[in-house]
Amino acid sequence: MELDRRNMCAPGPPTWIAPPAKPTGEALIRAKLAEYRSMCEERDRLILEAKKEGLSEVAIAELSGHSRNTVRSVLKNHGIG
């Protein structure tokens, strides 16, 4: 606990501030999954951009570190194949 120094001149006993609550396991997992989703959206955008610029599926897979199946899946999901 920490002493609330904002009202030191207020009458009465000192006010204490409780430390912020630690996030629960579920909250941490939710935050990580949201971050992962954002990362996947960026991945898809880069794959689509690479294909638009003429790179082959094999080249995109090798450069991105993703499998060819992942690259194909992203392209298929966006109507490119």
Secondary structure as GFF3:
##gff-version 3
##sequence-region A 1 81
A	DSSP	beta_strand	2	3	.	.	.	ID=ss1
A	DSSP	three_ten_helix	5	7	.	.	.	ID=ss2
A	DSSP	beta_strand	16	17	.	.	.	ID=ss3
A	DSSP	alpha_helix	25	52	.	.	.	ID=ss4
A	DSSP	alpha_helix	57	64	.	.	.	ID=ss5
A	DSSP	alpha_helix	68	77	.	.	.	ID=ss6
###
